[in-house]
């Protein structure tokens, strides 16, 4: 994780200006290893986030609030008891270690001022948040453990606080050039110089170590054996430059985004090695908050997608087994004709049979040459009763076949529907999209949604916002990403003279070309078909068939499942889906456009 000592130094520098002197109004614990502290200052209120989560450990001001549990956890209650109403007197960091200390003057049970220290240790899976009294005795920690877990220290109420074990790294803030060379030249020649810089000098993440090597004109993978005096001096000068900026508090916080505006990395200084990426600059607290918020949204969406996929795939598996049995019943029932023929042959030859016969050889006059067939009889029945028994078997098989075919058709339709839902889940990118899919599945009875007390139902009334694209010729192309958007786009938003597209016999999105009364040109038609192919289950295929017709030829049968329509007068294009085209034509969400 790029949250290194340099990032913490930049955050500490900003926090000193923001929260020092502030009064702690309220403390919350929205997650098992996360604390939110509301701090009142003259210029406003701030929410300070402290996290000891192994993969997301950090500390910064946040602009996002979370739902808090009805019953606060014990650690939250301890913090409230000792810190609420207190004033923050200092924020400190030792050297470039990832440990931040916040000193708070608060009153004890007797009303006397008693300074407390809140320690935030950002150390991966060993991260912790601890509250200490004025004698450095642990009041409590968000993670408690004994010597059975850590030989170095115990984190339990009443135990003396012991700082995390030192990492045996050099403090680059106090490093001179000779010491730098001694460290570098003492390492094995096959070691990468970026690894040496990161592992031997305090406060540097692999990201920043690689940045220093890149600024020195080398690849981060360069081994020490390929570095001479010139290369090592370049590394030293760039390391020294960064440390001088740290001491002078001249940070250059940066957030790197990819082509889809997804967060990639962040650092306290410019990341020059990320050429071709979007770079955002601003306050360190703000950029770190943005990075983790977007990352948590991504993780939340991914968890929700996996949850929905689990429901859909479980249901699809059940339906596939059910369909297999139905097809087996159809196969068995398709032999019903032999029972009718047996009944006819017994009736035609009834004078030759008698009660007690177990089988008989009769000529089958339904086939050329009248071949002899063997018919099994029930010796307990008369010939007439044997004929009637075969007719009953025939009628039963006939009814079974009709029912099995009807049920198999329903199973196939439901499987097709769920396959389409599976595709929309895979394409979902936002909590709103996964929420719409969950509402749809709940509406179809696949899952239950339990409303939270006081929860609003406004989301159900929100107008869907399909994706909007602009063709090379300037035409507007709208794409639904789930069945709710598909229905809204096709049934309510599109006009009769708009062009409607959908992959042929493949689950996918509804696509509309807004015609404004004009027939779309061939280029626009091809681009819209490519979008339909891309937003379908055939995204990774080539030569995808896409049907297109006018919207007036598309209708939704009464009682049909979400997203299901029938259409006529269609023509078919074969196109290749491509992400490059999607990015080139991308516009803003088009749900507010008028039909």
C-alpha positions in Angstrom: 0.0 0.0 0.0 1.4 3.5 -0.9 0.5 4.9 2.6 4.1 5.3 3.7 5.9 7.6 6.1 6.1 10.4 3.6 2.3 10.4 3.1 1.8 10.3 6.9 4.2 13.3 7.2 2.2 15.3 4.7 -1.0 14.3 6.5 0.5 15.2 9.8 1.5 18.6 8.5 -2.0 19.3 7.3 -3.6 18.0 10.5 -1.5 20.3 12.6 -3.1 23.2 10.8 -6.6 21.8 10.8 -7.3 20.1 14.1 -4.9 21.4 16.7 -6.9 23.3 19.2 -10.1 21.7 18.1 -12.6 20.2 20.5 -13.7 16.6 20.2 -17.5 16.6 19.9 -18.4 13.0 19.1 -16.7 9.6 18.5 -18.1 6.8 16.3 -17.0 3.3 15.4 -18.8 2.5 12.1 -16.6 -0.6 11.4 -14.8 -3.1 13.6 -11.4 -1.5 13.1 -12.4 2.1 12.2 -12.9 5.2 14.3 -14.5 8.5 13.3 -13.8 11.6 15.5 -15.9 14.7 14.9 -13.8 17.7 15.7 -15.2 21.3 16.2 -13.1 24.2 15.1 -13.9 27.9 14.6 -13.9 27.4 10.8 -16.2 24.3 10.9 -16.4 20.6 11.8 -14.0 17.9 10.6 -14.4 14.2 10.6 -11.1 12.5 11.4 -10.9 8.8 10.2 -8.5 6.3 11.9 -8.4 2.8 10.6 -6.5 -0.2 11.8 -7.8 -2.5 9.0 -5.0 -4.7 7.7 -5.5 -3.7 4.1 -6.8 -0.2 4.6 -5.0 1.2 7.6 -4.7 4.9 7.5 -5.5 8.3 9.2 -6.9 11.3 7.4 -9.8 13.8 7.3 -12.7 12.4 5.5 -15.8 14.0 3.9 -17.8 10.7 3.9 -19.9 9.5 6.8 -21.0 5.9 7.4 -23.9 4.2 9.1 -23.0 3.6 12.8 -24.1 0.5 14.7 -27.1 1.0 17.1 -24.9 -0.2 20.0 -21.4 1.3 20.1 -18.5 -1.2 20.5 -16.6 -1.2 23.8 -13.6 0.6 22.4 -15.8 3.4 21.1 -17.4 3.7 24.5 -13.9 3.9 26.1 -12.9 6.7 23.7 -16.1 8.6 24.3 -15.6 8.4 28.1 -12.0 9.7 28.0 -11.9 12.0 25.0 -15.2 13.6 24.2 -15.2 17.2 25.2 -11.3 17.3 25.2 -9.1 19.6 23.1 -6.4 18.4 20.7 -3.1 20.0 21.8 -0.7 18.4 19.3 -0.2 16.0 16.4 3.2 14.4 16.1 5.1 11.7 14.1 8.5 10.3 15.1 10.9 10.6 12.1 9.2 9.0 9.1 7.7 6.1 11.0 4.0 5.3 10.3 2.9 6.1 13.8 0.9 9.2 14.5 0.2 10.5 18.0 -2.6 12.9 18.9 -2.5 14.4 22.3 -5.8 15.4 23.9 -6.4 17.5 27.1 -9.5 16.0 28.6 -11.0 15.9 32.1 -11.0 12.7 34.2 -13.7 11.3 36.5 -12.9 14.0 39.1 -13.0 16.8 36.7 -9.2 17.3 36.6 -7.4 18.0 33.3 -5.6 14.8 32.3 -3.8 14.6 29.0 -4.4 11.4 26.9 -2.6 10.2 23.9 -4.3 8.5 20.9 -1.8 6.4 19.0 -2.5 5.3 15.4 -0.1 2.6 14.2 -0.2 2.0 10.4 1.6 -1.3 9.9 -0.4 -3.5 7.6 -1.8 -6.5 9.5 -0.2 -5.3 12.7 -2.0 -1.9 12.6 -3.6 -0.7 15.8 -5.3 2.2 17.5 -4.5 2.7 21.2 -5.5 5.1 23.9 -2.9 5.9 26.6 -3.1 7.8 29.9 -0.5 10.5 31.0 1.8 7.7 32.3 1.8 5.8 29.0 -0.3 3.1 30.4 -2.7 1.5 27.9 -6.4 2.4 28.6 -7.5 0.2 25.7 -6.8 -0.7 22.1 -9.0 -1.4 19.1 -7.1 -4.7 18.8 -6.2 -6.5 22.1 -3.6 -9.3 22.2 -1.3 -11.0 24.6 2.2 -12.4 24.4 0.7 -15.5 22.8 0.2 -13.4 19.7 3.2 -11.0 20.0 6.4 -11.7 21.9 7.4 -8.1 21.7 4.4 -6.6 23.6 1.0 -7.0 25.0 -1.9 -4.7 24.1 -4.2 -4.9 27.1 -5.8 -2.4 29.4 -3.4 -1.6 32.3 -0.2 -2.7 30.5 2.5 -0.2 29.8 2.7 1.0 26.2 5.6 -0.4 24.2 6.2 1.1 20.8 6.3 -1.3 17.8 9.7 -2.9 17.3 12.1 -0.8 15.3 12.6 -1.8 11.6 16.4 -1.2 11.7 16.2 1.3 8.9 18.2 4.4 8.4 16.4 7.7 8.9 16.8 9.5 5.6 16.1 12.9 7.2 19.4 12.6 9.0 21.4 10.7 6.4 24.6 12.0 4.8 26.1 11.0 1.5 28.8 8.8 3.0 26.3 6.8 5.0 24.1 6.4 1.9 27.0 4.9 0.0 27.9 2.6 2.9 24.3 1.2 3.0 24.0 0.7 -0.8 27.4 -0.9 -1.3 26.9 -3.3 1.6 24.1 -5.1 -0.1 24.4 -8.1 -2.6 25.1 -7.0 -6.1 22.1 -8.9 -7.5 19.6 -6.9 -5.4 17.4 -4.4 -7.1 18.4 -0.8 -6.2 14.7 0.0 -5.7 14.4 -2.8 -3.1 17.5 -1.6 -1.3 16.2 2.0 -1.1 12.8 0.8 0.2 14.0 -1.7 2.7 17.0 0.2 4.1 15.6 3.8 4.4 12.7 4.7 6.6 9.4 6.1 5.3 9.5 4.9 1.7 7.0 2.6 0.1 7.9 0.5 -2.9 6.1 3.1 -5.0 8.2 6.0 -3.8 11.4 3.9 -3.9 10.7 3.1 -7.5 9.9 6.8 -8.2 13.4 7.8 -6.8 15.1 5.3 -9.1 13.0 6.4 -12.1 14.0 10.0 -11.4 17.6 8.9 -11.4 17.2 7.7 -15.0 16.9 3.9 -14.3 14.3 1.2 -14.2 13.2 0.2 -10.7 14.3 -3.4 -11.7 17.9 -2.3 -12.2 20.2 -4.5 -10.1 23.0 -2.9 -7.9 25.7 -4.6 -10.1 24.8 -2.3 -13.0 25.1 0.9 -10.9 28.4 2.8 -10.9 29.3 6.0 -9.1 27.2 8.1 -11.5 24.1 6.1 -11.0 24.4 5.9 -7.2 25.0 9.6 -7.0 21.9 10.2 -9.0 19.9 8.1 -6.5 21.4 10.0 -3.6 20.6 13.4 -5.1 17.0 12.5 -5.7 16.6 10.9 -2.3 18.1 14.0 -0.7 15.9 16.3 -2.7 12.7 14.6 -1.4 14.0 14.6 2.2 14.8 18.3 2.0 11.2 18.9 0.7 9.9 16.9 3.6 11.8 19.0 6.2 10.7 22.2 4.5 7.1 20.8 4.3 7.1 21.3 0.6 4.9 18.4 -0.3 3.3 17.8 -3.8 0.4 15.3 -3.0 -0.6 13.4 -6.1 -3.4 11.0 -7.0 -3.0 8.8 -10.2 -6.2 7.8 -12.1 -6.5 5.4 -15.0 -8.5 6.0 -18.2 -11.7 5.1 -16.4 -11.0 7.5 -13.5 -10.3 4.6 -11.2 -7.6 5.3 -8.5 -4.3 3.7 -9.1 -1.8 5.2 -6.7 -1.2 8.2 -4.4 1.9 9.7 -3.0 3.1 12.8 -1.1 5.1 13.9 -4.2 4.8 14.0 -7.9 4.8 10.5 -9.5 6.7 11.2 -12.7 6.9 7.6 -13.8 3.1 7.4 -14.5 3.2 8.8 -18.0 -0.1 8.6 -19.8 -2.2 8.6 -16.6 -4.4 11.3 -15.2 -2.8 13.1 -12.3 -4.7 15.0 -9.6 -3.0 17.3 -7.1 -4.4 18.7 -3.9 -4.3 18.4 -0.1 -2.9 15.0 1.1 -5.9 14.4 3.3 -8.3 15.1 0.4 -6.5 12.8 -2.1 -6.1 9.9 0.4 -9.8 10.2 1.3 -10.7 10.2 -2.4 -8.5 7.2 -3.1 -9.9 5.0 -0.3 -13.5 6.1 -0.9 -13.3 5.1 -4.5 -11.5 1.9 -3.6 -14.1 1.0 -1.0 -16.9 1.8 -3.5 -15.2 -0.6 -5.9 -14.9 -3.3 -3.2 -18.5 -2.8 -2.1 -19.7 -3.1 -5.7 -17.6 -6.2 -6.2 -18.9 -7.8 -3.0 -22.5 -7.0 -4.0 -21.9 -8.4 -7.5 -20.6 -11.7 -6.1 -23.6 -11.9 -3.7 -26.0 -11.4 -6.6 -24.1 -13.8 -8.9 -24.3 -16.4 -6.2 -28.1 -16.1 -6.1 -28.5 -16.1 -9.9 -26.0 -19.0 -10.5 -27.6 -21.1 -7.8 -31.0 -20.5 -9.3 -29.6 -21.3 -12.8 -28.1 -24.5 -11.6 -31.4 -25.6 -10.1 -33.2 -24.7 -13.3 -30.7 -26.6 -15.4 -31.3 -29.8 -13.3 -35.0 -29.2 -13.5 -34.9 -28.7 -17.3 -32.8 -31.9 -17.7 -35.6 -33.9 -15.9 -38.2 -32.2 -18.0 -36.4 -33.1 -21.2 -36.0 -36.7 -20.0 -39.8 -36.8 -19.4 -40.3 -35.5 -22.9 -38.0 -38.2 -24.3 -39.9 -40.9 -22.4 -43.3 -39.6 -23.3 -42.4 -39.4 -27.0 -42.7 -43.2 -27.1 -46.5 -42.9 -26.4 -47.5 -44.0 -29.9 -46.5 -47.6 -29.2 -49.2 -47.7 -26.5 -51.9 -46.5 -28.9 -50.8 -48.9 -31.6 -50.8 -51.8 -29.1 -54.3 -50.9 -28.0 -55.5 -50.8 -31.7 -53.8 -54.1 -32.5 -55.3 -55.8 -29.4 -58.7 -54.5 -30.3 -58.4 -55.6 -33.9 -57.3 -59.1 -32.9 -59.4 -59.5 -29.7 -61.0 -62.7 -31.0 -57.6 -64.3 -31.0 -56.8 -63.5 -27.4 -58.0 -64.7 -24.0 -57.6 -63.7 -20.4 -54.4 -65.2 -19.0 -52.2 -64.6 -22.0 -48.9 -63.0 -21.1 -47.8 -61.9 -24.6 -48.9 -62.1 -28.2 -47.3 -61.8 -31.7 -49.5 -59.5 -33.9 -49.1 -58.0 -37.4 -48.5 -54.3 -37.2 -50.7 -53.0 -40.1 -49.5 -49.4 -39.5 -46.1 -50.3 -41.2 -45.4 -51.5 -44.7 -45.2 -55.3 -45.0 -47.1 -55.6 -41.6 -44.1 -56.9 -39.5 -45.0 -58.9 -36.4 -44.6 -57.1 -33.1 -44.6 -58.6 -29.6 -47.1 -57.1 -27.2 -46.9 -57.8 -23.5 -50.2 -58.5 -21.8 -51.3 -58.5 -18.2 -52.6 -62.0 -17.6 -55.0 -60.8 -14.9 -56.9 -58.6 -17.4 -59.2 -59.5 -20.3 -58.1 -58.6 -23.8 -60.5 -55.6 -23.8 -59.0 -54.5 -20.5 -55.5 -54.8 -21.8 -56.5 -52.6 -24.8 -58.0 -50.0 -22.5 -54.8 -50.1 -20.3 -52.7 -49.2 -23.3 -55.0 -46.4 -24.3 -54.7 -45.0 -20.8 -50.9 -45.2 -20.9 -51.1 -43.4 -24.3 -53.3 -40.6 -23.0 -51.2 -40.2 -19.8 -48.0 -40.0 -21.9 -49.7 -37.5 -24.2 -50.7 -35.3 -21.2 -47.2 -35.7 -19.7 -45.6 -34.7 -23.0 -47.7 -31.5 -23.2 -47.0 -30.6 -19.6 -43.3 -31.4 -19.9 -43.0 -29.3 -23.0 -44.8 -26.4 -21.4 -42.7 -26.6 -18.2 -39.5 -27.0 -20.2 -40.3 -23.9 -22.2 -40.9 -22.0 -19.0 -37.6 -23.3 -17.6 -35.8 -22.3 -20.8 -37.3 -18.8 -20.7 -36.3 -18.4 -17.1 -32.8 -19.6 -17.8 -32.6 -17.1 -20.6 -33.8 -14.3 -18.3 -31.3 -15.2 -15.6 -28.5 -15.5 -18.1 -29.3 -11.9 -19.1 -29.3 -10.8 -15.4 -26.0 -12.5 -14.9 -24.6 -10.4 -17.8 -25.9 -7.2 -16.3 -24.4 -8.1 -12.9 -21.0 -8.6 -14.6 -21.3 -5.2 -16.3 -22.4 -3.3 -13.2 -19.9 -0.7 -12.0 -21.7 1.4 -9.4 -23.7 0.8 -6.2 -26.8 2.3 -8.0 -26.6 -0.3 -10.7 -26.2 -3.3 -8.3 -29.0 -1.8 -6.2 -31.3 -1.7 -9.3 -30.5 -5.4 -10.1 -31.1 -6.4 -6.5 -34.5 -4.6 -6.6 -35.3 -6.4 -9.8 -34.4 -9.9 -8.4 -36.5 -9.1 -5.3 -39.4 -8.1 -7.5 -39.2 -11.4 -9.3 -39.1 -13.3 -6.0 -35.5 -14.6 -6.1 -34.4 -12.7 -3.0 -35.9 -10.8 -0.1 -35.0 -7.3 0.8 -35.6 -6.3 4.4 -36.2 -2.6 4.8 -34.1 -0.8 7.5 -36.2 1.1 10.1 -36.6 4.7 8.8 -35.1 3.8 5.4 -36.3 5.9 2.5 -37.8 4.3 -0.6 -36.8 7.1 -3.0 -34.4 4.8 -4.9 -37.3 2.8 -6.3 -38.7 6.0 -7.8 -35.5 7.3 -9.3 -35.4 7.6 -13.1 -33.0 5.1 -14.6 -30.0 6.7 -16.3 -28.9 4.7 -19.3 -25.4 5.3 -20.7 -25.1 7.9 -23.4 -22.7 7.9 -26.3 -22.2 10.2 -29.3 -21.5 8.6 -32.7 -18.8 9.8 -35.0 -21.6 11.4 -37.0 -22.9 13.2 -34.0 -26.0 11.0 -33.3 -27.0 10.2 -29.7 -26.8 6.5 -28.8 -28.3 5.3 -25.5 -27.5 2.0 -23.8 -29.3 0.3 -20.9 -27.0 -1.6 -18.5 -29.7 -3.6 -16.7 -33.3 -4.7 -17.3 -34.7 -1.7 -15.5 -32.8 0.6 -17.7 -33.6 -1.5 -20.7 -37.4 -1.3 -20.1 -37.2 2.5 -19.4 -35.1 3.1 -22.4 -37.2 1.1 -24.9 -40.7 1.5 -23.5 -40.7 5.0 -22.2 -37.8 7.0 -23.5 -37.5 6.0 -27.1 -39.8 7.3 -29.9 -41.4 5.2 -32.6 -39.0 6.4 -35.3 -35.8 5.7 -33.2 -33.7 2.7 -34.1 -33.6 -0.1 -31.6 -30.7 -2.7 -31.5 -30.0 -5.9 -29.5 -27.7 -8.8 -29.9 -29.4 -11.7 -31.8 -30.3 -14.5 -29.4 -27.7 -13.3 -26.9 -28.4 -11.7 -23.5 -27.4 -8.0 -23.7 -28.4 -4.4 -23.5 -31.1 -2.5 -25.3 -29.6 0.2 -27.5 -31.4 3.2 -29.0 -30.2 5.5 -31.7 -32.1 8.8 -31.3 -33.1 9.6 -34.9 -34.8 13.0 -34.6 -36.9 11.9 -37.5 -33.9 10.9 -39.7 -32.6 7.5 -40.6 -29.2 6.8 -39.1 -26.2 6.7 -41.4 -24.4 3.4 -41.8 -21.4 4.4 -39.7 -23.7 5.3 -36.8 -25.6 2.1 -37.2 -22.4 0.1 -37.1 -21.1 1.9 -34.0 -24.4 1.4 -32.2 -24.3 -2.3 -33.1 -20.7 -2.5 -31.8 -21.9 -1.0 -28.5 -24.8 -3.5 -28.3 -22.2 -6.3 -28.8 -19.9 -4.9 -26.2 -22.6 -4.6 -23.6 -23.7 -8.2 -24.1 -22.6 -11.6 -23.1 -20.7 -11.8 -26.4 -18.4 -8.9 -25.3 -15.2 -11.1 -25.9 -16.4 -12.6 -29.1 -15.9 -11.6 -32.7 -18.5 -11.2 -35.5 -21.4 -10.8 -33.1 -24.9 -10.8 -34.8 -26.9 -7.7 -33.8 -30.6 -7.2 -34.8 -31.9 -3.7 -35.5 -35.4 -2.4 -36.3 -37.5 0.7 -35.6 -38.7 1.1 -32.0 -42.4 0.9 -33.2 -41.8 -2.7 -34.1 -40.7 -3.6 -30.5 -43.3 -4.5 -27.9 -43.3 -5.9 -24.4 -45.8 -8.8 -23.8 -48.2 -8.4 -20.9 -46.7 -10.0 -17.8 -43.2 -10.5 -19.4 -40.1 -10.4 -17.2 -38.1 -7.2 -17.0 -36.1 -6.5 -20.1 -38.0 -9.0 -22.3 -39.4 -7.7 -25.6 -40.5 -9.1 -28.9 -39.7 -7.4 -32.2 -40.3 -7.8 -36.0 -39.1 -6.3 -39.3 -35.5 -6.6 -38.1 -32.3 -6.7 -40.1 -29.0 -8.2 -38.8 -25.4 -6.7 -38.7 -22.3 -8.6 -37.8 -19.8 -6.5 -35.8 -16.8 -6.8 -33.5 -17.2 -5.3 -29.9 -14.3 -3.1 -28.9 -13.5 -1.2 -25.7 -11.6 1.4 -27.6 -14.8 2.5 -29.4 -16.7 2.6 -26.1 -14.1 5.0 -24.6 -14.0 7.1 -27.8 -17.8 7.6 -28.0 -18.4 7.8 -24.2 -20.6 10.7 -23.0 -22.6 11.5 -19.9 -25.5 9.3 -18.5 -28.5 9.9 -20.7 -31.4 9.2 -18.4 -32.7 12.8 -18.4 -33.0 13.1 -22.1 -36.5 13.6 -23.4 -38.1 11.1 -25.7 
